[in-house]
Amino acid sequence: MSDTGVSVVIATRGRPTLLRRAIASILAQTTKVPLEIIVVFDQVEPDPLADVDVGDGRFLLGIRNEHSTGLAGGRNSGIGRARFGFVAFCDDDDEWKPEKIERQLALAAAVPDAVVIASGIRIESHGGSHIRLAPETTTLGDLLESRITELHPSSFLIRRHDLESRLGTIDENIPGSYGEDYDLLLRAAKLGPVVAVPEPLVIVHWDRASFFSEKWESIVGGLSYLLEKHQEFDRTSRGKARIQGQVAFAYAALGQVKDARHWASATLRNDRRQLRGYAAYAIASRLLPAGLIVNAINSRGRGL
C-alpha cells in the first residue's frame, strides 16, 4: 500500500451507462497522483468494464460486494481493497469536475487535522441546476442542527488510516443503509473538523430515482437508529425535531397514521417551527400526497 494516491470507491447495481459516466469523470482528473477506481457490484454479476480506456497512472478494478448487501456494505468492500492513502466515494450516477481531487488534496495538506475533506456540489434536477456550497468548516454542533446536504458523499475524501482506525468504516447496522453518510459525518466531527473546498466540484444528478427514492421504511429505520446511536441529539431540540419530522413524514407516506401522528407530535414539542411535523399531519389526514411534496422540494435542489 502507498500513502500517496487516491482510491475511489463506487458501489453500484444495475446502472452500467451511468456507471461509465462516473468512471470517465474520475479518469479525467487533473491530479498527477495515482488513482484507482474500485467498482463494487452489489447483488449483480461484476461487469468486466473491458471497454473502458483507463490510461497511465490510473487503475480500474471491479469486485463483488463481500460485505452485507446495500450501500454501506458495498463501500466497506471497496475500502477493504483500497491501496492508496486517501479514499474517496462517488455514487454511480454522479460526476466529478476534473479538478476535484487536485483541489481537495491541496486542502488536506493545508488542514492536516481534517477528518473529512468535501466540496461544494451542483445539483441537476428536473427543476434545473442548483449550486450548493458546503461550509468551509463544519463542526459537530452544525451537523446536529442540520444535515448540511451540501456535504454530499460523492464529494468525500478521507485518509485511509482514519477509516481503518479512529473513524472506522461505514456502519452496516444502519437499516437499509439510509443515512450512512450522515452517520459518518457525525462520527468524523467528533474527532476533528470537516472541511470543504468552496467550489461545486461534484455534479449530483437528482433527475432520476435514487436507490433511496421513496423507500420510506428505510428512512424510518435509518433515522430512528441514528437518533438512538448519537445521543448528542438530545442537546438540541431543533436538531432532534428535524430528524423526528423526517421519521413522521415517512410514517405518513407509509400510511401508518398512528405512528405518523406520534412522531409529528414529538417533532412539534421540540420545535413548533419544524414544517415536516405539519406536513406529516397533512399527509396522514390525506390532505396532501407525500410524493407531491417530495417532488416540489427536489425540483428546487433540496432534500426531505
Secondary structure, 3 states (H helix, E strand, C coil): CCCCCEEEEEEECCCHHHHHHHHHHHHCCCCCCCEEEEEEECCCCCCCCCCCCCCCCEEEEEEECCCCCCHHHHHHHHHHHCCCCEEEECCCCCEECCCHHHHHHHHHHHCCCCCEEEEEEEEEECCEEEEECCCCEECHHHHHHCCCCCCCHHHCEEEHHHHCCCCCCCCCCCHHHCCHHHHHHHHHHCCCCEEEEEEEEEEEECCCCCCCCCCHHHHHHHHHHHHHHCHHHHHCHHHHHHHHHHHHHHHHHHCCHHHHHHHHHHHHHHCCCCHHHHHHHHHHCCCCCHHHHHHHHHHCCCCC
